[in-house]
Amino acid sequence: MENVKWINGSYKEDNRIFDSEFEVKEWTEALYPDFVAYLSDKNNVGYATPDERVIKYLASLYPKWAVYNNLQIGVCTGKTEINGQIIYKIWTVKL
């Protein structure tokens, strides 16, 4: 996870567990401008959240976003516990 630009922390929704799949998809798709700004700068980009569904949906979107921007990336996931809460993470690795 070296040299990863973590984009979470800018929005109040970053620590939210969403009520529905619709909300998860809407939120995740809305992150595209944040991700592409760093992906196109040749950085690795990461996001962390307590909602595992956001990470799963991002895992399906990352490759699409990369292809759209003519980039080759790998996608990594992980989780950590902070103050008794599991935080799910996803980040890119340049290939």
JODA-V529532 format. One record per residue. N is the residue number from 1. RES is the residue in one letter. PHI is phi in whole degrees, 0 to 359 (none if undefined). D_FIRST is the distance of its C-alpha to the first C-alpha in Angstrom with 2 decimals. Layout:
n=(N;N)
res=(RES;RES)
phi=(PHI;PHI)
d_first=(D_FIRST;D_FIRST)
//
This chain:
n=(1;2;3;4;5;6;7;8;9;10;11;12;13;14;15;16;17;18;19;20;21;22;23;24;25;26;27;28;29;30;31;32;33;34;35;36;37;38;39;40;41;42;43;44;45;46;47;48;49;50;51;52;53;54;55;56;57;58;59;60;61;62;63;64;65;66;67;68;69;70;71;72;73;74;75;76;77;78;79;80;81;82;83;84;85;86;87;88;89;90;91;92;93;94;95)
res=(M;E;N;V;K;W;I;N;G;S;Y;K;E;D;N;R;I;F;D;S;E;F;E;V;K;E;W;T;E;A;L;Y;P;D;F;V;A;Y;L;S;D;K;N;N;V;G;Y;A;T;P;D;E;R;V;I;K;Y;L;A;S;L;Y;P;K;W;A;V;Y;N;N;L;Q;I;G;V;C;T;G;K;T;E;I;N;G;Q;I;I;Y;K;I;W;T;V;K;L)
phi=(none;282;57;257;270;276;264;285;108;270;234;294;286;302;255;266;258;286;281;219;297;301;297;300;295;298;295;297;295;290;281;309;301;294;292;295;300;271;299;287;271;68;264;275;236;226;215;228;200;281;264;300;296;297;295;297;289;299;299;276;275;311;298;295;297;294;299;301;258;55;240;246;224;254;240;242;228;193;211;216;249;233;52;81;248;280;245;266;229;218;207;262;226;292;257)
d_first=(0.00;3.76;6.51;5.98;9.49;10.05;13.61;14.84;17.30;19.75;21.89;23.79;22.98;19.28;20.33;23.09;23.87;25.99;29.49;29.67;27.97;29.54;27.80;24.39;25.06;26.51;23.66;20.95;23.01;23.58;19.90;20.40;21.50;18.47;16.09;18.39;18.78;15.23;15.06;18.33;17.22;14.90;11.73;8.72;9.64;8.74;11.42;12.26;15.84;18.27;19.85;18.54;20.80;18.94;15.77;18.16;19.90;16.91;16.01;19.50;19.43;16.29;18.04;21.25;19.94;18.45;21.82;23.73;22.07;22.40;18.73;17.13;13.72;12.15;11.12;8.84;9.92;9.96;12.05;12.79;16.18;17.12;20.84;21.84;20.19;17.61;14.88;13.45;10.19;9.65;7.58;8.81;8.47;11.60;14.19)
//
